[in-house]
Amino acid sequence: MVMEIKLGDVVRLKKKHPCGSYEWQVVRLGADIGIKCLKCQRRVLLERAVFERRVKTFISRGQ
């Protein structure tokens, strides 16, 4: 089943970022998913399959 991802979604990942945050915001959609750390503002591109495996839960949904 395909995960429904929207721009602006805030997700909690399974592992924390080196800055200590678990929460990320989706900023780009496509074959790769762009996410931005909500603590340090670092942007990362992940393959869709990798992103779907790493997501633990949705904190809030985008539009």
Sequence and secondary structure as in RCSB ss.txt:
>XXXX:A:sequence
MVMEIKLGDVVRLKKKHPCGSYEWQVVRLGADIGIKCLKCQRRVLLERAVFERRVKTFISRGQ
>XXXX:A:secstr
      TT EEEESS  TTS  EEEEEE SSEEEEEETTT  EEEEEHHHHHHHEEEEEE   
